[in-house]
Amino acid sequence: MNKKFGCKNWQEYIPVPIYGDEDTYFEFYKKAWELAYEHIKNVDGLPQTPYMDEGFCATQLWIWDSCFMSLFCKYAREIFPGVETLGNFYEVLYNGKHLPAIIPPENEPEWVGAVLKKPYEIKVHIADNPPLFAWAEYENALMSGNIDYIKKLLYEQKFLQKHYEWIENLSEPVKPDGVFVNTCLIAEKDGYKWEGGRSGMDNTPRGRIGEHAVKQRPNNPGMLWLDAICQQALSAKMISKLFELAEDEEGAKEWNKRYLEKKETVNRLYWDETDEFYYDIDCSTHEFYKVKSIASYWTMTAGVALENRADCLVKHLSNPDTFGGIVPFVSLARNDADFKSNGEYWRGAVWLPTAYAALKGLVNYGYFKEAHDTACKLLEHIYKTYNEFEPHTIWECYSPEEFKPAINEYGDKYVRPDFCGWSALGPISIYIEFVIGFHNIDAFKKIVEWAKPDNLKYETGIKNLRFGSVITDIKAIGEKCSVTSNEAYTLKINGKEYDIYPGTNELVL
């Protein structure tokens, strides 16, 4: 594929959602892409440049921000170097590369230790951030269909396998060369000890002793983190699926075995039968730390939740006392003692990356209507914030109660604006995949799966959708669907398959 990273006619490469004659959300959708375009950054000397900047700190690179950004960049991969950005982490962690020095901007955070107008080496901020590389690579592979890249990644570079094994063998804090801070993740027999900042859920009250968290970050040293074992299970599962794409049955079987081992552990130890919920557990006693947080939905993202248990989690998304209410996917259950109505970061704010991961979990288990309904509520919430709150932009995370951004963890100001950044997942990926319903696109099988909402009376669909070498428009109203394409593929609408041929196709649904 001819990459045109950052080219000026980038609008020609983005898909165009259709959601009614006058699409309410289209301006919002375009704004997300515009902000993301501004975050394409060139830095001479980086292994991968241009790359996607997360919108926080010029001298630090974050793993989980970058992985999540790749999950919307995949829709315009010719222009936005989403998955390519991951190369900057691979080269530091597994090829011994150092990142170049830059002159930090004036607004660089004080904790970085940079001196104004003096060169400062760019660092990977956290090496044991959520291990989402394999998930990001697989999701992007489905859009690109580039098997040569996948084979190089699996057989020559082996970055994904190396990262999995590195996580599995962390037995004490380390600070790899080229990384800003030491690790906190410790692999144990039944899971992983960790810490709020490294997990990404900075001030989460998980692991607290007593009704309230006394500290901003309880970071219970004896706790095994549910999201850590689920994310590692997800990594193994995605590596297995990548081997499947490479038609390597032995490799797929080996990594699926690792995934199934994690799945068994989660269901044996982390499920509380009384509360019908997955919780973090104590390393020694295996007793539950009963804080309901959005982290529990990683069990569905990774596919480790048993089906009847997944059903319990889904019901909470419409429960106003826990994860439902005014807007779903709050980071901490609304009836938790540490829930804050203004968000206060991970004490109740709505975060687009964890909401997106949870929505992926819903469709994994066939909850298409629930995914659509909750995604609509979420998109409407952030859209109204965009319209009603000034400045009119996209925010790092959102208030769980009002059409506002959330307050930061210190409770003294709003979180970061123009955060596209991972928050572009809302107006772009959540919109396309769960509101409109194009939840699975596979360039290898040449198939598009559409969970088409059945309650719409107006035209819906997508134009200029690009996967592999296919470019297609899909539009439906009532029982009629019109599809144009440059190549043949299979369109699956609510479970029924239609053969699409080059040119114009008129379907009766």
Buried (B, 14 or more C-beta within 10 A) or exposed (E): EEEBBBEEEBBEBBBBBBBEEEBEBBEBBBBBBBBBBEBBBEBEEBBBBBBBBBBBBBBBBBBBBBBBBBBBBBBBBBBBBBBBBBBBBBBBBBEEBBBBBBBBEEEBEEEBEBEEEEEBEBBBBBBBBBBBBBBBBBBBBBBBBBBEBBBEBBEEBBBBBBBBEBBBEBEEEEEBEBBBBBBBBBBEEBBBBBBBBBBBBBBBBBBBEEEEBEEBBBBBEEBBBBBBBBBBBBBBBBBBBBBBBBEBEEBBEBBBEBBBEBBEBBBEBBBEEEEBBBBBBBBEEEEBBBBBBBBBBBBBBBBBBEEEBBEBBBBBBBBEEBBBBBBBBBBBBBEBEBBBEBBBBBBBBBBBBBBBBBBBBBBBBEBBEBBBBBBBBBBBBBBBBBEEBEEEBBBBBBBBBBBBBBBBBEEEEBBBBBBBBBBBBBBBBBBBBBBBBBBBBBBBBBBBBBBBBEEBEEBBBBBBBBBBEBBBBBBBBEEEBBBBBEEEBBBBBEEEEBEBEEEEBEBEE
